[in-house]
Amino acid sequence: MSLIASLVVSLVFIPLAVTWIDTETTVAHVDIIEKIQDAYADSLAWCLRHRSSVLIVVAALLGSMAYPIKNIKSTDKLEANINDVRIFFDFEASTTFDERVRNLEDLRGIG
């Protein structure tokens, strides 16, 4: 329900508020944006004229997602928490232990 409310606000109320607040500016016309909009309008019109073809393509795309979804590996182990992050550092073999510690402390200071 909140997603629908957010959609209504973003599509209805925000444009109305912007036109009410800012009445002096004019819309800039950019050729590439207008070409993209024209291409989008043409493709949308084609999709509306060929609904059965679009339905078949969408069904095929959704059906093609079934194979990867069924083959996703999952685990029930507690150590596979989504919030766990592991970071590995590779050092050159010529660095000493003290240099490695100093480099890690420098990295800690960055964050």
Disulfide bonds with the S-S distance in Angstrom:
none
